Amino acid sequence: MLTEAQRQDLQQRFGERLSLSASVREAHGRDESFYPPAPPDAVLMAETEAEVLAAVAWCHRERVPLIPFGAGTSLEGHVLAVHGGLCLDLTRMDAILRIDAADLTVTVQPGVTREQLNAQLRDQGLFFPIDPGANATLGGMAGTRASGTNAVRYGTMRENVLMLRAVLPPGQVLRCGSRARKSSAGYDLARLLVGSEGTLGVITELTLKLHPLPEQVAAASVQFPSIAAAVQACITVIQSGIPIARCELIDANAVRAVNAADHLGLPESPMLLLEFHGSPLGVREQVERVQALAAEQGGTRFDWAATPEARSRLWQARHRAYWSAIQTRPGCRCLTTDVCVPISRLAECVDQTLAEAEAEGLPYFVVGHVGDGNFHVGFLIVDAAEREQAQALSDRMVQRALRLDGSCSGEHGIGLHKQAYLLQEAGEPALAAMRAIKAALDPHGVMNPGKVFAAS
Amino acid sequence: MLTEAQRQDLQQRFGERLSLSASVREAHGRDESFYPPAPPDAVLMAETEAEVLAAVAWCHRERVPLIPFGAGTSLEGHVLAVHGGLCLDLTRMDAILRIDAADLTVTVQPGVTREQLNAQLRDQGLFFPIDPGANATLGGMAGTRASGTNAVRYGTMRENVLMLRAVLPPGQVLRCGSRARKSSAGYDLARLLVGSEGTLGVITELTLKLHPLPEQVAAASVQFPSIAAAVQACITVIQSGIPIARCELIDANAVRAVNAADHLGLPESPMLLLEFHGSPLGVREQVERVQALAAEQGGTRFDWAATPEARSRLWQARHRAYWSAIQTRPGCRCLTTDVCVPISRLAECVDQTLAEAEAEGLPYFVVGHVGDGNFHVGFLIVDAAEREQAQALSDRMVQRALRLDGSCSGEHGIGLHKQAYLLQEAGEPALAAMRAIKAALDPHGVMNPGKVFAAS
């Protein structure tokens, strides 16, 4: 809780950009996770790096928690003010500062969203591939090391951040990385900040890799007799080194949901949604090989999305799976899971997970970036008992992923939810190293406390 | 200097695996840099992680420097024992522990060399692409965030380490990352250790990404009327998004040197050496597009290396450029430079650098991973005066790269040589953060002290 003196001090410093109203605080105390809201004591709408610097320095001096906030689309409770404090809303820092088309780089402020960026890039024949579904801010995506549907070809935020600026306690601006494509200059601080979930500093500028818009894009849906067959087809595609741009699984439940929501009339069976990028010849060749591999697993009915509009519809169906599924059960919330395993273990991991889900009888759907070995089961729950059931299933799913050499979090991060799993996955020495780094860079523990690991 | 008691204690613990002989110490006090040797006080041939753990714990307790040692091919003085101490030779830890062909991953001990690994993988239709030229150990390559000729397509050690184990002070084994292709589980400690040059811990195990051997490989040399034209051709290839596997520049001086050494009879003009990976159709298409782009810049005489043997000869010429150049001037040493700039600034950076080199009249040659914006000028020097000249040229080259938004080190690391440049590139706050991390993880400062930054 802020003291009265602290509140007045903040108001004096930041004027009308600071909000203490219940509605604004409430709106900044929630995300897309299943946690009850935890509003901050105050919200600052930052407009410049200098203001971020002032806020970080103030919080460090006053020992007040500071929580960076973007689009609020986290699924793991990242932005909840569990220890109160000041929420730093960065959405007004939304300038695209510099597009270097010749170098395939762009420099943005952290509040720029991926859709905003791609709208701006389109005319230049470029795009930024990382697509977690939600129209998240790039600062938030860097903070959680986000990835999504295109990662199988283009990598995650880890591979696509060249350079960043961040404000760290006690109040200094760090510059990490360079616009050069590679560098061996010192510790990789940019990679340390990417995925640190706001617990070390506030990102104020990002320089990202861009890619030329592919000459040819083709997308298709393919149906399979079972999820296992769809997953197996994906595995063979990856193992044969085909540079597929997207390879997404959606199960029959998810297809039913998007059909109901958007009248898409898709056949209600497990599907892979595929996208191919390349030259016309290259795409044709990839398509032929993938068709053959899919057919071997019983894949049928390649439905081609030939036009950009048809392609948009296809991916909209994928992206709307989450929302559409929630609409199928009035009053429900979705408990979303996120594990990633080596590709050879994917079929086993999905199979066993779904057998357990079926046995429990809880409504669920599956979507997955299966080309990376990453998948999500969403459980649609309406009360505390079901939540407990879903949690138990989620827990067994994580345990299974860890047994299969995988990770407890493919792309959603640790946040509040997965701290015990992180300890299990990484082990005590790695956790101790993370805590030591945290203590060295944020000695008063004010940066998004309680996330990744509990305050020590 | 070790005390007599410490020497005896080490001998008791490690028996004949510890060497105090002058010749062994001498051999472990040098690398490929131009620094005079700085031998350690003792050398331990480690054979197990348990021994590494014992050595790190001992050095931490006794406040004795510990220097990890692999193939000794560093170009920046990384393995020199500038503060004395114990050299930990890891070359006997050279087991390939596990090849997971279905997942395209391999787990190795740090002393495995890249040639050893690729020899082992070939039968399985797989390869590990990172190729810095020297037959370095994979532990050393991870430590310096190495890259080389294939990085333009396959990335650097940063992108290709999935998981590692490392021993850190006071004496604990850290596990970072997982075999899953991606993960958002906590701070990216693997990326922090990759490129930390042994100053945080000793890598004892690496899990690396593998790639299927391409169905088709084609390689060619192309001649250009000038270096500027060759660089410009490379820039247009990269900007057009062609997934070229190698795009290497060698200048006429380097060609002359390899011709003299190996009687290759290559035309003595600036050249790009190119390699294409893909399907037969895909390779043909890439080749056609690159030929057209090269021709626009005056590129002539595509000499195709059609057979694997011809290809080996071509790349051997590239890899032997350094040694061949040294042979052209009896008694010389080579002062090698290494900068990386955004691709659009590459022509300018190379042009101005070579104009200065010509003006100085010092013998030099140029090789470059120009597809990444990375190039090296090697100065062949015989005495202190020339070394000073070369240092001044190297300094101006780094200053130029930094002015052009680039990095002072593309792939060789910081070591002893580039500490002032690192400060200039990253700035005081980033350096302070690196030092804080170092102090948090290595509180007694025993891990490879004096590298990356001076002991604080």
Boltz contact constraints between the chains, C-beta under 6 A:
constraints:
  - contact:
      token1: [A, 102]
      token2: [B, 344]
      max_distance: 6.0
  - contact:
      token1: [A, 103]
      token2: [B, 342]
      max_distance: 6.0
  - contact:
      token1: [A, 103]
      token2: [B, 343]
      max_distance: 6.0
  - contact:
      token1: [A, 103]
      token2: [B, 344]
      max_distance: 6.0
  - contact:
      token1: [A, 144]
      token2: [B, 184]
      max_distance: 6.0
  - contact:
      token1: [A, 145]
      token2: [B, 184]
      max_distance: 6.0
  - contact:
      token1: [A, 147]
      token2: [B, 182]
      max_distance: 6.0
  - contact:
      token1: [A, 156]
      token2: [B, 182]
      max_distance: 6.0
  - contact:
      token1: [A, 159]
      token2: [B, 159]
      max_distance: 6.0
  - contact:
      token1: [A, 172]
      token2: [B, 429]
      max_distance: 6.0
  - contact:
      token1: [A, 174]
      token2: [B, 429]
      max_distance: 6.0
  - contact:
      token1: [A, 174]
      token2: [B, 430]
      max_distance: 6.0
  - contact:
      token1: [A, 174]
      token2: [B, 433]
      max_distance: 6.0
  - contact:
      token1: [A, 175]
      token2: [B, 427]
      max_distance: 6.0
  - contact:
      token1: [A, 175]
      token2: [B, 430]
      max_distance: 6.0
  - contact:
      token1: [A, 176]
      token2: [B, 430]
      max_distance: 6.0
  - contact:
      token1: [A, 178]
      token2: [B, 407]
      max_distance: 6.0
  - contact:
      token1: [A, 179]
      token2: [B, 342]
      max_distance: 6.0
  - contact:
      token1: [A, 179]
      token2: [B, 405]
      max_distance: 6.0
  - contact:
      token1: [A, 180]
      token2: [B, 340]
      max_distance: 6.0
  - contact:
      token1: [A, 180]
      token2: [B, 341]
      max_distance: 6.0
  - contact:
      token1: [A, 180]
      token2: [B, 342]
      max_distance: 6.0
  - contact:
      token1: [A, 180]
      token2: [B, 373]
      max_distance: 6.0
  - contact:
      token1: [A, 180]
      token2: [B, 406]
      max_distance: 6.0
  - contact:
      token1: [A, 180]
      token2: [B, 407]
      max_distance: 6.0
  - contact:
      token1: [A, 181]
      token2: [B, 372]
      max_distance: 6.0
  - contact:
      token1: [A, 181]
      token2: [B, 373]
      max_distance: 6.0
  - contact:
      token1: [A, 182]
      token2: [B, 147]
      max_distance: 6.0
  - contact:
      token1: [A, 182]
      token2: [B, 156]
      max_distance: 6.0
  - contact:
      token1: [A, 182]
      token2: [B, 340]
      max_distance: 6.0
  - contact:
      token1: [A, 182]
      token2: [B, 372]
      max_distance: 6.0
  - contact:
      token1: [A, 182]
      token2: [B, 410]
      max_distance: 6.0
  - contact:
      token1: [A, 183]
      token2: [B, 407]
      max_distance: 6.0
  - contact:
      token1: [A, 184]
      token2: [B, 144]
      max_distance: 6.0
  - contact:
      token1: [A, 184]
      token2: [B, 145]
      max_distance: 6.0
  - contact:
      token1: [A, 184]
      token2: [B, 195]
      max_distance: 6.0
  - contact:
      token1: [A, 184]
      token2: [B, 409]
      max_distance: 6.0
  - contact:
      token1: [A, 184]
      token2: [B, 411]
      max_distance: 6.0
  - contact:
      token1: [A, 184]
      token2: [B, 413]
      max_distance: 6.0
  - contact:
      token1: [A, 185]
      token2: [B, 407]
      max_distance: 6.0
  - contact:
      token1: [A, 185]
      token2: [B, 408]
      max_distance: 6.0
  - contact:
      token1: [A, 185]
      token2: [B, 409]
      max_distance: 6.0
  - contact:
      token1: [A, 185]
      token2: [B, 422]
      max_distance: 6.0
  - contact:
      token1: [A, 185]
      token2: [B, 425]
      max_distance: 6.0
  - contact:
      token1: [A, 186]
      token2: [B, 414]
      max_distance: 6.0
  - contact:
      token1: [A, 186]
      token2: [B, 422]
      max_distance: 6.0
  - contact:
      token1: [A, 186]
      token2: [B, 426]
      max_distance: 6.0
  - contact:
      token1: [A, 186]
      token2: [B, 434]
      max_distance: 6.0
  - contact:
      token1: [A, 186]
      token2: [B, 452]
      max_distance: 6.0
  - contact:
      token1: [A, 187]
      token2: [B, 196]
      max_distance: 6.0
  - contact:
      token1: [A, 187]
      token2: [B, 434]
      max_distance: 6.0
  - contact:
      token1: [A, 188]
      token2: [B, 191]
      max_distance: 6.0
  - contact:
      token1: [A, 188]
      token2: [B, 195]
      max_distance: 6.0
  - contact:
      token1: [A, 189]
      token2: [B, 430]
      max_distance: 6.0
  - contact:
      token1: [A, 189]
      token2: [B, 433]
      max_distance: 6.0
  - contact:
      token1: [A, 191]
      token2: [B, 188]
      max_distance: 6.0
  - contact:
      token1: [A, 191]
      token2: [B, 191]
      max_distance: 6.0
  - contact:
      token1: [A, 192]
      token2: [B, 192]
      max_distance: 6.0
  - contact:
      token1: [A, 195]
      token2: [B, 184]
      max_distance: 6.0
  - contact:
      token1: [A, 195]
      token2: [B, 188]
      max_distance: 6.0
  - contact:
      token1: [A, 196]
      token2: [B, 187]
      max_distance: 6.0
  - contact:
      token1: [A, 212]
      token2: [B, 241]
      max_distance: 6.0
  - contact:
      token1: [A, 241]
      token2: [B, 212]
      max_distance: 6.0
  - contact:
      token1: [A, 279]
      token2: [B, 285]
      max_distance: 6.0
  - contact:
      token1: [A, 281]
      token2: [B, 281]
      max_distance: 6.0
  - contact:
      token1: [A, 281]
      token2: [B, 285]
      max_distance: 6.0
  - contact:
      token1: [A, 282]
      token2: [B, 282]
      max_distance: 6.0
  - contact:
      token1: [A, 285]
      token2: [B, 279]
      max_distance: 6.0
  - contact:
      token1: [A, 285]
      token2: [B, 281]
      max_distance: 6.0
  - contact:
      token1: [A, 340]
      token2: [B, 180]
      max_distance: 6.0
  - contact:
      token1: [A, 340]
      token2: [B, 182]
      max_distance: 6.0
  - contact:
      token1: [A, 341]
      token2: [B, 180]
      max_distance: 6.0
  - contact:
      token1: [A, 342]
      token2: [B, 103]
      max_distance: 6.0
  - contact:
      token1: [A, 342]
      token2: [B, 179]
      max_distance: 6.0
  - contact:
      token1: [A, 342]
      token2: [B, 180]
      max_distance: 6.0
  - contact:
      token1: [A, 343]
      token2: [B, 103]
      max_distance: 6.0
  - contact:
      token1: [A, 344]
      token2: [B, 102]
      max_distance: 6.0
  - contact:
      token1: [A, 344]
      token2: [B, 103]
      max_distance: 6.0
  - contact:
      token1: [A, 372]
      token2: [B, 181]
      max_distance: 6.0
  - contact:
      token1: [A, 372]
      token2: [B, 182]
      max_distance: 6.0
  - contact:
      token1: [A, 373]
      token2: [B, 180]
      max_distance: 6.0
  - contact:
      token1: [A, 373]
      token2: [B, 181]
      max_distance: 6.0
  - contact:
      token1: [A, 405]
      token2: [B, 179]
      max_distance: 6.0
  - contact:
      token1: [A, 406]
      token2: [B, 180]
      max_distance: 6.0
  - contact:
      token1: [A, 407]
      token2: [B, 178]
      max_distance: 6.0
  - contact:
      token1: [A, 407]
      token2: [B, 180]
      max_distance: 6.0
  - contact:
      token1: [A, 407]
      token2: [B, 183]
      max_distance: 6.0
  - contact:
      token1: [A, 407]
      token2: [B, 185]
      max_distance: 6.0
  - contact:
      token1: [A, 408]
      token2: [B, 185]
      max_distance: 6.0
  - contact:
      token1: [A, 409]
      token2: [B, 184]
      max_distance: 6.0
  - contact:
      token1: [A, 409]
      token2: [B, 185]
      max_distance: 6.0
  - contact:
      token1: [A, 411]
      token2: [B, 184]
      max_distance: 6.0
  - contact:
      token1: [A, 413]
      token2: [B, 184]
      max_distance: 6.0
  - contact:
      token1: [A, 414]
      token2: [B, 186]
      max_distance: 6.0
  - contact:
      token1: [A, 422]
      token2: [B, 185]
      max_distance: 6.0
  - contact:
      token1: [A, 422]
      token2: [B, 186]
      max_distance: 6.0
  - contact:
      token1: [A, 425]
      token2: [B, 185]
      max_distance: 6.0
  - contact:
      token1: [A, 427]
      token2: [B, 175]
      max_distance: 6.0
  - contact:
      token1: [A, 429]
      token2: [B, 172]
      max_distance: 6.0
  - contact:
      token1: [A, 429]
      token2: [B, 174]
      max_distance: 6.0
  - contact:
      token1: [A, 430]
      token2: [B, 174]
      max_distance: 6.0
  - contact:
      token1: [A, 430]
      token2: [B, 175]
      max_distance: 6.0
  - contact:
      token1: [A, 430]
      token2: [B, 176]
      max_distance: 6.0
  - contact:
      token1: [A, 430]
      token2: [B, 189]
      max_distance: 6.0
  - contact:
      token1: [A, 433]
      token2: [B, 174]
      max_distance: 6.0
  - contact:
      token1: [A, 433]
      token2: [B, 189]
      max_distance: 6.0
  - contact:
      token1: [A, 434]
      token2: [B, 186]
      max_distance: 6.0
  - contact:
      token1: [A, 434]
      token2: [B, 187]
      max_distance: 6.0
  - contact:
      token1: [A, 436]
      token2: [B, 440]
      max_distance: 6.0
  - contact:
      token1: [A, 437]
      token2: [B, 437]
      max_distance: 6.0
  - contact:
      token1: [A, 437]
      token2: [B, 440]
      max_distance: 6.0
  - contact:
      token1: [A, 440]
      token2: [B, 436]
      max_distance: 6.0
  - contact:
      token1: [A, 440]
      token2: [B, 437]
      max_distance: 6.0
  - contact:
      token1: [A, 440]
      token2: [B, 440]
      max_distance: 6.0
  - contact:
      token1: [A, 452]
      token2: [B, 186]
      max_distance: 6.0
